Amino acid sequence: MGKLVVTGFVSIDGVHQAPGGPREDDRDGFTQGGWSVPYGDEGFGRFMAEVFDRAGAFLLGRRTYDIFAAHWPDVTDPADPVASRLNGLPKYVASTTLAGPAWQGTTVLSGDLANEVAVVKERTAGELQVHGSGALVRSLPALDLVDTAHLLTFPVVLGAGRRLFEEATVPTAFTHTGGRVTGTGVSIQSYDIAGRPQCGSYLD
């Protein structure tokens, strides 16, 4: 049985929208797409290569899948740590509208998401990885299927844009398992999911 691992990019003010380029996602008039790119140094690349090296399969939302499918099949260098995994490993897309995907190795999950993801997780050797896919990521804590989250916080405040964790996200506690900071100031922190938050008072 695999682990379900989420990797998310956020700004200091929690924005998750379009980190990789201006054409990724301009919903709501967002004009700052590609905000993570200036911070993509060697340390960032090394961490991402480590993540993809542990992949056994990928679980993606429809928007992220479309972005990836438009780019990665054309990257054919077998030594590329990202392209080799994305093109060679199974890809599962949570979508009720995608039909006949052209990217080899793609399976569409269009039914009971909790059940279908549980089945995929059970049969995956290694990590079932979620990249991007903000709406999907927000839905997963309620299903109690996520094991680990890598949260990469970039040293920039955007002031607008869609947040990774919006209002009505299921309250979730985390246990910190490791971290590092890249040369450009990207804080990379890893967490295991620890159930629901416990509350108390400093005044008692």
C-alpha positions as CSV (number, residue, x, y, z in Angstrom):
1,M,0.0,0.0,0.0
2,G,1.3,3.4,-1.0
3,K,1.3,6.7,0.8
4,L,-0.8,9.7,-0.4
5,V,1.6,12.7,-0.5
6,V,0.6,16.2,-1.4
7,T,3.2,18.8,-2.6
8,G,2.0,22.4,-2.6
9,F,3.5,25.8,-3.5
10,V,2.3,28.9,-1.7
11,S,3.2,32.5,-1.2
12,I,3.6,33.9,2.3
13,D,0.0,35.1,2.1
14,G,-1.2,31.6,1.1
15,V,-1.7,32.1,-2.6
16,H,-1.5,28.8,-4.6
17,Q,-2.7,30.0,-8.0
18,A,-0.5,29.7,-11.1
19,P,3.0,29.4,-9.5
20,G,4.6,28.1,-12.7
21,G,3.7,30.5,-15.5
22,P,1.4,33.3,-16.7
23,R,-0.8,31.0,-18.7
24,E,-1.4,28.4,-16.0
25,D,-4.5,30.0,-14.4
26,D,-5.7,33.5,-14.9
27,R,-9.1,33.1,-13.3
28,D,-10.5,36.1,-11.4
29,G,-8.2,38.3,-13.4
30,F,-5.0,37.0,-11.8
31,T,-2.0,38.6,-13.5
32,Q,0.9,37.3,-11.4
33,G,1.3,33.8,-12.8
34,G,4.8,32.4,-12.6
35,W,5.6,34.0,-9.2
36,S,7.6,30.9,-8.0
37,V,9.9,30.9,-11.0
38,P,12.5,33.4,-9.7
39,Y,13.2,31.2,-6.7
40,G,13.8,28.0,-8.6
41,D,17.5,27.5,-7.6
42,E,19.5,24.3,-7.2
43,G,18.2,23.6,-3.7
44,F,14.6,23.8,-5.0
45,G,15.4,21.5,-7.9
46,R,17.2,19.0,-5.7
47,F,14.2,18.7,-3.4
48,M,11.7,18.3,-6.3
49,A,13.9,15.6,-7.8
50,E,13.9,13.8,-4.5
51,V,10.1,14.0,-4.4
52,F,9.6,12.7,-7.9
53,D,12.1,9.9,-7.3
54,R,9.7,8.4,-4.7
55,A,6.7,8.5,-6.9
56,G,4.7,5.4,-7.7
57,A,1.7,7.1,-9.4
58,F,0.1,10.6,-9.6
59,L,-3.3,11.8,-8.6
60,L,-4.2,15.1,-10.2
61,G,-7.1,17.5,-10.6
62,R,-8.4,18.3,-14.0
63,R,-6.8,21.8,-14.4
64,T,-3.3,20.6,-13.3
65,Y,-3.6,17.5,-15.5
66,D,-4.3,19.7,-18.5
67,I,-1.4,21.9,-17.7
68,F,1.0,18.9,-17.3
69,A,-0.4,17.1,-20.4
70,A,0.3,20.1,-22.6
71,H,4.0,20.1,-21.6
72,W,5.5,17.0,-20.2
73,P,4.8,14.5,-23.0
74,D,7.1,16.6,-25.2
75,V,10.0,16.3,-22.7
76,T,11.6,13.0,-23.8
77,D,14.9,13.1,-22.0
78,P,15.0,9.9,-19.9
79,A,17.4,11.6,-17.5
80,D,14.8,14.3,-16.6
81,P,13.7,13.4,-13.1
82,V,10.2,14.9,-13.5
83,A,9.4,14.1,-17.1
84,S,10.5,10.4,-16.8
85,R,8.2,9.8,-13.9
86,L,5.2,11.8,-15.2
87,N,5.4,10.1,-18.6
88,G,6.2,6.6,-17.4
89,L,4.1,6.2,-14.3
90,P,0.3,5.8,-13.9
91,K,-1.7,9.1,-13.7
92,Y,-5.2,9.3,-12.2
93,V,-7.3,12.4,-12.9
94,A,-10.3,13.3,-10.7
95,S,-12.8,14.6,-13.2
96,T,-16.4,14.2,-14.3
97,T,-15.8,15.8,-17.7
98,L,-12.6,14.4,-19.1
99,A,-13.1,11.8,-21.7
100,G,-10.5,9.9,-23.8
101,P,-7.3,11.4,-22.4
102,A,-4.4,11.3,-24.8
103,W,-1.6,11.2,-22.3
104,Q,-0.4,7.6,-22.1
105,G,-1.0,5.9,-18.7
106,T,-4.0,8.1,-17.7
107,T,-7.1,6.8,-15.9
108,V,-10.0,9.1,-15.1
109,L,-11.7,8.9,-11.7
110,S,-15.2,10.1,-12.1
111,G,-17.2,8.2,-9.5
112,D,-17.0,8.0,-5.7
113,L,-13.7,9.8,-5.1
114,A,-13.1,8.5,-1.6
115,N,-13.5,4.9,-2.7
116,E,-11.6,5.3,-6.0
117,V,-8.6,7.0,-4.4
118,A,-8.5,4.5,-1.6
119,V,-8.3,1.7,-4.2
120,V,-5.6,3.5,-6.1
121,K,-3.6,4.1,-3.0
122,E,-3.9,0.5,-2.0
123,R,-2.4,-0.8,-5.2
124,T,0.3,1.9,-5.6
125,A,3.9,0.9,-4.7
126,G,5.6,4.0,-3.4
127,E,3.9,7.3,-3.2
128,L,0.7,8.4,-4.8
129,Q,1.6,12.0,-5.4
130,V,-0.6,15.1,-5.7
131,H,1.0,18.1,-7.3
132,G,-0.8,21.5,-7.8
133,S,-4.5,20.5,-8.0
134,G,-5.8,23.0,-5.3
135,A,-9.4,22.0,-5.4
136,L,-8.5,18.4,-5.1
137,V,-6.1,19.0,-2.3
138,R,-8.8,20.9,-0.3
139,S,-11.2,18.0,-0.7
140,L,-8.8,15.2,0.4
141,P,-8.5,15.9,4.2
142,A,-12.3,15.2,4.6
143,L,-11.6,11.7,3.1
144,D,-8.9,10.9,5.6
145,L,-6.6,9.6,2.9
146,V,-3.7,12.0,3.0
147,D,-0.5,10.8,4.8
148,T,2.1,13.5,4.2
149,A,2.2,17.1,2.9
150,H,5.2,19.0,1.6
151,L,4.5,22.7,1.8
152,L,6.9,25.0,-0.1
153,T,6.5,28.7,1.0
154,F,8.0,31.2,-1.4
155,P,9.3,34.6,0.0
156,V,6.7,36.7,-1.8
157,V,3.4,38.3,-0.9
158,L,1.0,38.5,-3.8
159,G,-2.0,40.3,-2.3
160,A,-4.5,38.5,-4.5
161,G,-5.2,35.0,-5.9
162,R,-6.7,31.7,-4.9
163,R,-5.5,30.3,-1.7
164,L,-4.5,26.7,-1.2
165,F,-6.4,26.4,2.1
166,E,-9.6,28.5,1.7
167,E,-12.5,28.9,4.1
168,A,-14.4,25.7,4.7
169,T,-11.3,23.5,4.3
170,V,-11.6,20.7,6.8
171,P,-9.6,21.6,10.0
172,T,-6.5,19.4,10.0
173,A,-3.5,19.1,12.4
174,F,0.0,18.3,11.2
175,T,3.1,16.8,12.8
176,H,6.3,18.4,11.5
177,T,8.7,15.8,10.1
178,G,11.5,17.8,8.5
179,G,12.5,20.9,6.7
180,R,15.0,23.0,4.9
181,V,15.4,26.5,3.4
182,T,16.8,27.0,-0.1
183,G,19.4,29.6,-1.1
184,T,16.6,31.8,-2.5
185,G,14.6,31.6,0.7
186,V,12.0,29.0,-0.1
187,S,10.9,27.3,3.1
188,I,10.3,23.6,2.5
189,Q,8.5,21.9,5.3
190,S,7.2,18.4,5.5
191,Y,4.3,17.2,7.7
192,D,2.4,14.0,8.5
193,I,-1.3,14.4,8.9
194,A,-2.3,14.1,12.6
195,G,-6.0,14.2,12.5
196,R,-8.2,17.1,13.7
197,P,-6.8,20.0,15.6
198,Q,-6.7,20.0,19.4
199,C,-7.5,23.3,21.2
200,G,-6.7,24.7,24.6
201,S,-6.1,28.0,26.4
202,Y,-3.0,29.9,27.5
203,L,-5.1,31.7,30.2
204,D,-6.2,28.7,32.2
